[in-house]
């Protein structure tokens, strides 16, 4: 029942139901006349005036999407009325009462809004001071808004603190410091309340439920937070609660910590640097220690302990060897001298950590994706989200320029029975004024004079105060009687206009004046059948306003004749009359206060037929919009949908044509009809009605066809803003895509072909919740379709190519590659609510076994493991090693003629082994499935790219765990590995690094085994290839491996040294290539010089005769080039080797034509500043070279 409240000020609002009640106030749902938006009106006793004034003082300065919008406030004799934005979702307390507790995904969404709201309030220098579930409202899109600022304060100063008359807050949500004698509010105290709210949303009960105030205060001030074991909470959420609910305000969470906390899916993009200072808080609570958050410390990835072998240099000589006399005698001059600072160590230039593989293209170690905010799926299913509160907007009827531009008639002052007045301030002045008009119209005045008086009334009644008085006076009765008895069409038309204006602007009209035998409604119904076109418009418009008013009165019987008249007018010949009737019925159906019996009276199939029949011949866009709104509301409210759906299916192409027009105001209700039908009839051939390409184009459209500069008069007073229309249009288009995907494979094929997920990707980032939620539902459904296709394809011996293309494109090129879509899809897999993860892994396994689909599936797994978002972090992760990855490893054996497939398989294995946690199942997989496949892989003559990728993977395994070297030895894979170094095409950085790892693993692979495998010869050949092809990183590894072999003999027993020395002699063949490395510009690979020079020095000292013979065959030019190009440490080693050669083989060396140039270069080094050691050594070598 409408309540007529305080007409002096509140007559501008139609007050409906009570929607909330507190201990000191009542909140009503209301609608401001001449506005489509509902508002909330809070009535508070004047005894709470200080709190209300404080609330208004703050609200008029706050303007944010996260703060409840404030419109106005009024004061009457007993109450204060505040007009707020209406939030259809109620408050969080009611939400909790319904759902008991919320999942963490919802907390992330709600927490996002709460944090943004608090940040905005704090940035304005305001402290909220009363955050609790009852004060947080939910709007139509599920977004949260802070409400009730009655206890809000500016950031306090000393003076303000002493004069603060307000209560400190709601006790159950007050921080410990607020129970002190002089409480000091701060950002920290608001954070405490935020922690209490988040706890309550997750657990379902208050953190401090005590009813006794003293007990409550004692508990809050003395009890440390204990989280319930019965409620599942993630570690980040627990950490967040502990920081927010820190009892010491000086150590409580700060803004900078809050926005970066890992509980949020992404760092909240809020500027915390410009927040106002809290001088009083800083003075009272000086921070004594740097706050350390439990989540800030770096944590090693689970299952990945660092392997100490990875950072170990070549093993140094044992202490016994270093300190023995024998060792001193036979040790090469370049061997490390322990304890001497001036001696160049053999490992002084060796990297302490291995370089990453540099061989295979695109073989980078997968890195985590940048964090993207996850859009939580809405709590309502898609069919429940077709209609929003924006679709339930009540639009004007009388004097609506969108329907008909009716000019207000002019009047002549001289012919009026009264003096025209604008304001009526004195008591009784208005009533006396109207009484004179009444007497004049009742009298014998002429037709023209009555026309003039009625024109004056048309100018008066748009004022609500005047309309209320006229509507409840005998003047209305007289006007109705004049209309009933009028024989003049012109007079009747003028009376219809006046009556329509009165009905529209009055807040309350007695039902007797409307429904009695001679009341307004029966008279209008009698006039209507024989009315002229213009009078019919006025009568229909007036009846429409009256019908809407009567529909909100639950105790009033709604005349069936009025229903019939409006339904009949929808099919009237005159388009404007149809528009009045259409809008009137639409207003009745959308209004939440309409009595159900009244709404049911209009739910007629014949009415829907009339709407569809007339839609095709409508030229006026506003009428088409109203017709589509009415049709959509009929579909929404009918309890017997089949007849309505049957009629609608026949006209769906014309409904889609209304969408394609491109006008958002017309497209929105048209989409409601389409979505309603597709949700109820999923078997319809959607692609024969709807164009997926057009959906994409409409989603891309950035500007609506409505004129953005149009005034409210030209667009209609109830016109939505462009931004709101765009939001609705996008959200409903996405729902159309959702229902289309649900309906048929043909639509899914068109959906993928049009790359519609590209537009969905963009909508996932939309600020409007309705759009983002619709996009999230589309991605969720697309993901489920992809999962279903895995088993559909696996069970088909010869699957259709169209279905294969659908699967490959939907999953590989869209769901897994579009970042936000991927984030949603992976979140669905991780949530695993309906075993989606198992479905994906096992379905992938079956496809990997399918001869026609294994290549497709392994290519799809490459982006799956591109980042670590596939991780569940539970035991279920082992399912990969037990099924899908085994099938991938089998491809290494079964696909020898498919290099692209093999490369993709190796990339998948490489990424998976780096992403998935170390566990027993991983080791079993490597030992039993992966490594055994390498024998075939390395012996089948595969393409060099395949081999490079394979060695990359093998090296990565050994780099993570050196114990795999022993397994390679046991599986007899080392000979196959060494063979790769003999051909330039198969030499790679990973191969040479892997060989270096094998050589260094003395305790795993004995050195004599390496000699049996003829490794020295292999290294010599590889060294030549590296130098010839400028593979400097590989040359560095080969040099280091040579040096390790050469030096190994000095750790070996005496009886083995001779064998080693004989095997080492073959390394002399590498001298020219080693000197070429020393002479070359190796760029960033400076290590290559170091390792090559060590080997040259040792070879010259150990095998002087062989080295001299090799240099004479190849020429001393390479030695000369090395001496010209090398740095000081390298020169020192080269000079050591040259000294050894000259000492014993000078005579043979002098025969080389480059000998004089070599002497000249050594002399130059002796005279240059190349370092004291190199200079002195050069002089010594020069004397040896020139001695008689």
Secondary structure, 3 states (H helix, E strand, C coil): CCCCCCHHHHCCEEEEEEEEECCCEEEEEEEECCCCCEEEEEEEEHHHHHHHHHHHHHHCCCCCCCECCEEEEEECCCEEEEEEECCCCCEHHHHHHHHCCCCHHHHHHHHHHHHHHHHHHHHCCEECCCCCHHHEEECCCCCEEECCCCCCEECCCHHHHHHCCCCCCCHHHCCHHHHCCCCCCCHHHHHHHHHHHHHHHHHCCCCCCCCCHHHHHHHHHHCCCCCCCCCCCCHHHHHHHHHHCCCCCCCCCCHHHHHHCCCCCCCCCCCCCCCCCCHHHHHHCCCCCCCCCCCCCCCCCCCCCCCHHHHCCCCCCCHHHHCCHHHHHHCCCCCCCCCCCCCCCCCCCCCCCCCCCCCCCCCCCCCCCCCCCCCCCCCCCHHHHCCCHHHHCCCCCCCCCCCCCCCCCCCCHHHCCCCCCCCCCCCCHHHHHHHHHHHHHHCCCCHHHHHHHHHHHHHHCCCHHHHHHHHCCHHHHHHHHHHHHCCCHHHHHHHHHHHHHHHHHCCCCCHHHHHCCCCHHHHHHHHHCCCCHHHHHHHHHHHHHHHHHHHCCCCCCCCHHHHHHHHHHCCCCCHHHHHHHHHHHHHHHHCCCCCHHHHHHHCCHHHHHHHHHHHCCCCCHHHHHHHHHHHHHHHHHCCCHHHHHHHHHHCHHHHHHHHHCCCHHHHHHHHHHHHHHHHHCCCCCHHHCCCHHHHHHHHHCCCCCCCCCCCHHHHCCCCCCHHHHHHHHHHHHHHHHHHHHHHCHHHHHHHHHCCHHHHHHHHCCCCCHHHHHHHHHHHHHHHHHHHHHHHHHHCCCCCCHHHHHHHHHHHHHHHCCCHHHHHHHHHHHHHCCCCHHHHHHHHHHHHHHCCCCHHHHHHHHHHHCCCHHHCCCCHHHHHHHHHHHHHHHHHHHHCCCCHHHHHHHHHHHHHHHHHCCCCHHHHHHHHHHHHHHHHHHHHCCCCHHHHHHHHHHHHHHHHHCCCHHHHHHHCCCHHHHHHHHHCHHHCCHHHHHHHHHHHHCCCCCCHHHHHHCCHHHHHHHHHHHHHHCCCHHHHHHHHHHHHHHHHHCCCCCHHHHHHHHHHHHHHHHHHHHHHHHHHCCCCCCCHHHHHHHHHHHHHHHHCHHHHHHHHHHHCCHHHHHHHHHCCHHHHHHHHHHHHHHHHHHHHHHCCCCCHHHHHHHHHHHHHCCCCHHHHHHHHHHHHHHHCC
